[in-house]
Amino acid sequence: MAVATIEGSSSPAGSRGMLDDIPLSSYQIWAVLMIAATVVLDGLDNQMLGLAAPSLLKEWGIGREALGSVFALGFVGMAVGTLTSGWVGDRFGRRGALIIGVAIFGIATLATGFSGALWQIAALKTLAGVGLGGVPGTASAMIAEFTPVRWRSVAVTFGVVCVSIGGILGGVAAALILPGLGWRWLFYIGGTVTMIFVTWLWFVLPESPRYLAERPDRAAELDCILRRIGHPDPASAAHLPLAVGEALRYEPMRNLFAPALLRDTLALSVAMFSGMFMIYLMFNWAPTMLNSAGFGLQTASLGLTSFNMGGTIGAMIASLAIIRFGSRPVLILMATVGAAVCATLALLPISGGRNEAAVLTCLGALGLFASAAQSAMFAVGAHAFPTGLRARGLGLMGAAGRIGAIVSAVAGALLIDWGNLGFFGALAALMLINALGFIAVRGHVPALGRKDAL
């Protein structure tokens, strides 16, 4: 698959390889870091209610089941947000879609601190979900379009990993704020920081150069960005679409299901559904499952920490491996090894808190392989979908993942009743489905240096 496919079959000739033959500039790095910062805030605000939950439950005297319904509504909002943001990003621009998404969850987070009833928190969590759901996919598309092909998988994977970084920062903030100030101040401070950042972003964040390359009427804006990047001939590259008479053409959503893209659309959606089912099953239910098996709360928490650390390290290793070997063998191998690790955990005798070291090691390995593969998947989607459909394609993947998260919230309690055999056995099946999805994808990222990667 040629890089022309990365830029989209509808891209003007001048936009193909527009950034691929020049060095990565400091301006591009700065832009990627700004975009990645929105994903950090997404990860921080996304986990804020979970961090505040113990204090909230105690203060209001409500049951865990009621709060679980609030979490489910948040996932519904995320599913809506991923699709809506993708449409806005492809129709009106990545920059606007990203800023709107951050502003929505920033306002909802700040307002949650003023809530006086659970229904208000539920409504605000749903609204926040709309913003939170749209940011990772739009940010991935934008990062992909700011970076040359040789750095794309690393940059996109780094952007996705920033969700975990935001979660880590949220945990630190909660430890500092909750004991002295209470749960409301966690939302006050988190929402205020987010709104300050989004105000600054409005003035400094540029539009995606590859998006602008398909809009001849915005050639002057593209020319300015290419000059800041350091393109050797920015005016020619920016105005070539006008010179060749390229007309603005909007790609309809149905093209994702046309013969050329149908296989990749379905395969990536299946892979994302199974992958997010696995990740959110771990996030929401793994500590409870370990505790019910006889492990202490500290060990149960440490198990999830091992999983997250493995996922962060593995995602960056995967991005480098994709550069060398391409995404097909790397992701298929990671998902398959993840399935084997799950099978080991399913068969490992753990009742009564036995084999603690083996359990923690396996959970770290599960993050290193299975969780990391899901982070790298966004790089595949950014490659497989053309420019005119990229944000919506990634949004559709994200929506499939949110559905997986919703199903995991319902299925988790049942799987815990089946012990580690049922819990991790289900995860093993999910990772095999994940691997099959990767096998079915045609638009994998090729290894750097291969003829079709240039």
N, C-alpha and C positions, 0 to 999 in steps of 0.2 A: 504494500500500500504506500503510495507516494505521499510526500508532504502536501501536495495539492489537496489531498483528501483531508488533511489536518485543517487546512485553511477553508475547505469547503469547495465543492464542485462549482458553486456559484460565485466564488471569489474572483475579482478582477485579476488579470494576469499579474499586475504590478504588486498585488498583496501577497502572492505566493512566494515564500522565502524572503519576505520583506525584512525580517529580522534574523533570519537563519544564517546569513553569511557575514554577520558583523559580530564583534565581541560583545559580551554582556556588559552593559554600561552601569555606572553607579546610579543613574537615574532609573533604570529598569529595576535594580535591586531595591532602591528606595520605594518605588511603586509597589513592588511585590510585598515588601515589609508592611506598607500601609494597608494593603488588602488583607494580608495575613493577620494584622491586628484586629480586623473586624471579626475574624474567625475566633481569635482568642476571646474577645468579648462575647461572642456567641456561646462558646464553651462555658464561660464564667456564668453568664446569665441563665443559661440552660439548666445548670445544676443548682441554682440558688435556692429554689423551693425545697429541693431535697436536703440541702444543708440546713435550712431553717426548720424542716419538718419536726424534729424532736422538740424544739422549743415551742413551736406552734401547737402541736398536739397537746403538750402539757398545759399551756396557757388557756387554750379554748376547750380542752376536755373532749376532743372529738376522736373518733375511731380511725384506725389506719385504713379501713376499707373506704371511708368517705374521701380521704386524701388520695387514695389510689384512683378514684374516679376523676379527680382533678388532674392527675398525671395523664390519664388516658385522654382527656379533653385536650391537653397540651399537645399530645401526639397527633390528634386530629387536626389541630391548628397547623402543626408542622407540615402535614401532608398537603393541606391547602396552600401553605406558603411556598413549598417547593415548586408546585405547578404554576402558581400565580407569578412568582418571581422570575421563573424561566421565561414565561410569556412576555413579561415587561422587559426583561433583559434583551431578548431577541428583537422585540418590536421597537423599544425606545432607548435602549442603551444599557450596558452593564453598570455603568457608574450610578445612574439613577436608581436602578433596581437594588444595588447594594446599599446605598445610603438610606433608601426608604425602609429596607429590611431592618437595618441597625436602629433607625429611629423608632420603628414600631415596637421592637422589643425593649428599647431603652425607656420609652414612655410607659409601657406596661409594667416594667420592672419597678420604676419609680413609684407608679400609682399603687402597686401591690402593698407598699409600706403603709399606705393610708387605709387599707381594707379593714372593715369592721365585721365582716361576715364571710362564711366559706363560699357562698355563691359569688361574691365579688372576686375572691381569689380565683375561683374557677373561670369566671369570665375573662379576667386579666391574663390568666395562664393560657387560655385559648388564643387570645389576641397576641400575647408574646410568642406563642408557637408559630403564628403566621409569619412573624418577622424572623424568628430563629430558624425556621425550616428553609427559608429562601436564601440565607446567607452562604452556607457552605458551597452549594452548587454554583451560584453566581460568582462567588470568589474564585472557585476552581476554574471556571471558564475564563475569567478575567486574568488570572495568573498565567494560564496557558497561553493567552493571547499577548502577553507582555514579554514572554521569554522565548529564546531561540530553541529549536528542536532538541539540541544536545543537552539542554538544562531543564526541559519541560517536565519530565517525570519527577525529577528531584524537587522542583519548585512547587508543583501541584501537590505532591505528597506532603511536603513541608507545610503547605497551607492547611491541609486536612488535619495533620497532626496538631496544629494549633488549637483544635478543639480540646485535646487532652491538656495542653498547656493552660488553657483557660480554666479547666476543671481543677488543676493543681493550685492555681492562683486563688480560685474560689474557696478551696479548702483552707488555705492559709488565711484568707480574709475572714472566713467564718470563725476560725480559731481565735482571731484577734478581736473580732467585733461582738460575737454572740455573748460571751460571758459577762461583759461589762455594759453593753448598750442594748442588747436584745435583738430579736429577729427583724424588727421593723427597720432598724438602722442598716442592716445588711442590704435591704432593698433600696433604702434612701441613697446610700453611698454608691451602690452598684449602678442604679439608674442615673444618678447625677454624673458619674464618670463617663458612662456611655453617651449621654447627651452632649457633654462637653466635647467628646471625641468626634461625634457625628457632625457637630457644628464646624469643627476644624476641618473635617474631611470634605465638607461641602465646598470649601474654598480651595483646597489643594489637590484633591484626587482627580487625576486625568481620566479621560475615557479610554477604552481599549483601542489600541491602534488598528488591530485587525477588524474590529467592528466598524471603525471609521473608514477603513479602506473600501468597504462595501457601500458607503454613502458618499457619492460624488459631490453632493451639496455641502459636505463638511470637509472638503479637501484642505482648506486653509488651517483648520484645527489639527488635522493629521500632520500637515507640514510642520506645525509648531512642535508637536510631540516628537516627531522624527528628528528634528534639529536638537532637541534636548537629549534624545537618546544617543545622538552622534552618528546618524545615518550619513554616509558619504554623499548622497544625492537626494536629500529629502524632498525637494520640490518636484523632481521628476517622479519619484515613487508616489507622492501624494496626489499628483494631478494626472497620472497615467490613466486612471479610470475615466476621467473626463475626456482625455485625448482620444481614447478608443471608443468613446460613445457608450460606455457601460451604463445601463439604466438601473435605477434602484429597483431591487426585486425582493419582496418579502417572502420568505419560505413559510408556507402554511404548516401547521402542526401535523397534518395528515402525512406529510412527507417522512415523518419518523416511522410510519408504518407502510411506506412504499417498499417495493421489492428490494431496492438497494440497501435499505437500512433496517428492514423489519427484523432480520435475524439478530443483529446487534442490539436493537432496542429491546427485544424480548429476552435475549440471553443476559444482558447487563441488568435488566430489571429483576430477573430471577436470582441472579447472583447477589444483587443488593438486598433483595427481600430476605434471603437465607442468611446473609452476612449480618444484617442489622438485627434479625431475630436472635442470632447467636450472641451478639454484643450486648443487646439490652436484656436478654435473659441472664447474662452474667452480671451486668450492672445492677439489676433490680432484685435478683433472686439468689445469686451465688452465695452471698454472706449468710442468708437465711438457711439455705440448703446445708452449708458447712456447719452452721450452728446446730441444726437439727440432727446432724450426724455425730454430734458430741464434741465438736471443736469449740474452744472459747471464742468470745467476741473479738479478742485481739487477733487470733489466728484467722478468723473469718474475714476481718478487715484487711489483714496482711495479704490474704489470698487475692483479694480484688486489687490491691496495690501491685502485687506481682504481675497480675494480668495486664494492668495498665502500663506498667513500666516496660514489660515485654513488647506490648503493642507499639509504644513510642519508638523504642530502639529498632524493632523489626521493620517498621514502616520506612525509616530512613535507609536501612540496609537494603530493603526491597527496591527502593527508588534507584539506588546505585547499581543493583543487580540488573534492573530493567535496562539501564543504559548499555550494559555489557552483553546481555543475553536476550533482550526483548521481554515484553510482559507475558507472553503466552507460557513459556516453560516456568517462569518464576512464580506466577500466581497459581498455576495448576499444582505445582509442587508444594507451595505453601498451604493451599487449601487441603491437599491430600495428607500432608504431615499433620495439619491441624485435626483432621478426622481421626488419624491414628492416636494422637495425644488424647482426644476425647474418649476413644475406645479404651485406652489405658486407664483413664480416670473412672470410667464406668465399671471396669472389672477390678479395680484396686480395692482391697478391704479397708474401709475407712470408718466403719461404725465404731463408736466409742472413742473417736478422735485418734484412731491408729494411723500410722504412716504419714505423720504431719509433714516431714521434710519432703517426702515424695510428692505429696499433694501440692505443696507450694512450688516445687520445681516444675511440676507438670502445668500448673496454672501460668507460670511465667512463660513456659514453652508455648502454651496455647495462645497467649498474647503475642509472642514473638512471631508465630507463623499465621494463625487464623485471623487474629484481630488486625495484624499488619497488612494482610492481603486486602482487607476491606478498604483501608486508607489508600492503598495504591490503586484501587479500582477507579478512583476518580480520574487518574491520569489516563487510563484506558478510555474512559468515556470522553474526556477532552480530546483525545486523538480520533476516536471512532466517529463522532458527530461533527458535521461540517459547521463552519462559522455561523451560518444563518439559522442553525437549529441547535447549536451547542448548549446554550443556557437552558432551553426547554428539554433537550435530551438528558442533561444532567439533572434537571428538575424532576423529570419522570423517573429516573433512577432513584432519586432521593425520596420521591413519593412512595415507590415500592418498598424502600427501606423503612419508611415511617409505618407502613401497613404491617411490616414484619415486627416492628417495635410494639405496635398495638396488640398484635396476636400474642407476642411473648408475655405481655403484661397479664393477659388472661390465662395463658397456658402454664405460667410459672408455678402457680400454687398447686396445680394438678401434678406436675412433674416432680415437685419436691416430695409429694406423697409416695412416689415410686422409688425414692432413695437415689443414691448416686448412679445406680444402673439405669434408671429411667431418665434422670436429668442429663447426665453426660452421654448416654446412649442417643437421646434425641439430638444433642449437639453434634455427635458424630454423623448422624444422618443429614443434618443441616449442612455440615461442611462438605459432605459428598455431593449434595445438590449444588453447593457453591462451586465446587470443582467442575461439575458438569456444565454450569453456566459459563465458566471461563473457557472450557473446551469449545463450546458452541460459538463464542465470539469470533468474528472474522477480522474486525478492525483493531487487532492488538497493536501496541507500540512496538515497532521493529527495533532490533539492536542497533545502536549507533555504529555507523561505519558500514552497515549493509547498504547495498546499492539502492534499495527502495526506501531507505531512511534519509536520503539526501535529495 
